[in-house]
C-alpha cells in the first residue's frame, strides 16, 4: 500500500507520525533508521497490538533529525502536542505523594501531591507508592514532634498547643536549639535512619506507662512495631549514601511489564509496577515511559536501567546520571527487578487477555444495539448541583471502554441555571461547539445521565450544530438503579444487569458521576474563598468583596450565624450560602 512512499524514506534518524483515515495523528515514534523502522510496519509480519495499529494507519509522515537525541526530543514534543491515541495508552496518570518538610524558620510537615519539582525549594522525601504510608508517617511525626501545624501563624494559641503538639510559635519565644534538634531527628528518619525516632518512641511509651496512660502507651507501642516491620521488610542494598531509582522490564505477547525500585539511603524504600501494551520497540517504549515518569516525580541523582537502553541519550535528556551496572549488588538488584516484572506479567497476562476479549464483546454488543458499524470513543456527561442550583458538569472520555483521564473536562455552569436540562444543554453546546471550532476528535457515542428528556436536549443541540453523533441515556428506576438504555430515537432498551455491556456502561456512569460531584470539592480545596463565593447566586462582586473584607476566611464564614451574614447579604442568600458550605462538607 505504501511501497512507493517507503522507497523515498531515507536511512536517517528521525520521528514518524502515523495517521488515520480522518488525518488524525494516532501514533508518534522515533527511529535510528527511519526507512527500516517504517518498512517493518508494512512489509513484515505484524501481530497482536501492532496489527491493530497498522490496520488504523491510512498515511504516515516523518521528520528527519541530525541525531537520535534530537529525534527523541521531537518524539516527546509531538506526543505532548497531539496526544495520539496509541501513545496515550502508555501514559501513567498516577502521581505519587511526597512528604514535604518546609525550610521555613518554623517548619511544617505535610503530604503533597504533584509538587512543582523544578521550583520547589523545600525538602521532599519520596515518592511513596503507598499513600497511606506517607500519611501515617506524617501523622506519627506530627504527634511526636511539636512542629508548627497551621499554614500561617495565628494571633493566639491553637488546639495543638494545648494538647502538647505545638510549641506555640505564634506567641512564645522558641528555643532554636530544641527546634534544630527536632529538625535533625525528623530529617534523619525521613532519610532512613530510625534509631533516634525509635529511642524517642520508647521513652514516650515508658512515660505514658508510668502515668498509667495505657491507651497512649499502646499507641506508641503500635508505632514502634510498625516501624520495625517496615525496616524488616526493606532490602538492605549497600551503604546509606545510595539514593537512586532503578527500572527493568519483561516482554511477552505485545505486553510490556515494568518494575521500578526506589532506593533511598541504601534501602528498598518502595516500588511500582506497570503493564502496558506496546506498538513499537519495547526499548523505545520504556525510554518514553521513563521520560513521562519524571515529568511528575522527583528526579534522583542516579537512575539504573538494563543494558539495552541508550544511557547516554537518557543522561543528556534527563540531565542526571543514567547507567547500567554490570556486576555487584546493583546488578543483582537490577536482575531482581527483571524477575519481578516477569512474574507480574505471567500472572496477569491471562486476566489481561480475558478483559480485552470481554471489552471487545461489549463494544460489539453496543454497536449492534445502536445499529452502528463500530464503537470506540465514548464521551459521557453528568451534572452536579446543590438544592437545584450551583450547577457544574463533568465529562469523561473512554476509548474501547478504557478511561482517557487526561481528556476529562470540568465545566462551571452559568449561575442562572436552575435545572438539569438547562445544565445539560449548556455543557453539550460548549463541548461540541469547541469540537467543531478546533477540529477535535468526535466521539462515536455520547452518554448522558438520565432518560428521554436529557437525550432529547443533547440531540437537539447536536442537530443545531449539524453533528451526527449517537446519544444514549442511562435511565434509572425508582430505586436509583440503572436498568435501561435510551437511544437517540428515544427507544428504551432493557439492559441485562448481569451482562458485560451493562457492567462497562455502569462503570462509565459511576466514573462521570464521581468526577462531576468532586468538582465542588475541588473548587473549595483551591483555597480560594472568592472562587467558592462565585458559585452562589445573589453574591456579586461587591458582596464578595464585603464578605472577604469582614470574614477573610472560609472558616470564619462557616462559623458566622445567619444573622451576621444577613448584615451583608439578603436573608435568603445568607441561608443558601450556609446550606452550600454545610452540604459541601459531605462531598
Buried (B, 14 or more C-beta within 10 A) or exposed (E): EBEEBBEEBEEBBBBBBBBBEEEBBBBBBBBBBBBEBBBBBBEEEBEEBBEBBBEBBEEBEBBBBEBBBBBBBBBBEBBEEBBBBBBBBBBBEEEBBBBBBBEEEBBBBBBBEEBEBEEBEBBBBBBBBEEEBBBBBBEBBBBBBBBBBEEEEEEEBBEBBEEEBBBBBBEEEEEEEEBEEBBEBBBBBBBBBBEBBBEBBEEBBEEBBEEEEEEBBEBBBEBBEBBEEBEEEBEEBEEBEBBBBBBBBBBEEBBBBBBBBBBBBBBBBBBBBBBBBBBBBBBBBBBBBBBBBBEBBBBBEBBBBBEEBBBEBBBBBBEBBBBBBEEEBBBEBBEBBBEBBBBBBEEBBEEBEEEBEBBEBBBEBBBEBBEEEEBBBBBBBBBBBBEEBBBBBBBBBBBBBBBBBEBBBBBBBEBEBEEBBBBBBBBBBBBBBEBEEEEEBBBBBBBBBBBBBBBBBBBBBBEEBEBEBBBBBBBBEEEEEBBBBBBBEEEEEEBEEEEBBBBBBBEBBEBBBEBBBBBBBEBBEEEEBEEBBBBBBBBEEEBBEBBBEBBEEBEEBEEBEEEBBBEBBEEEBBBBBBBBBEEBEEB
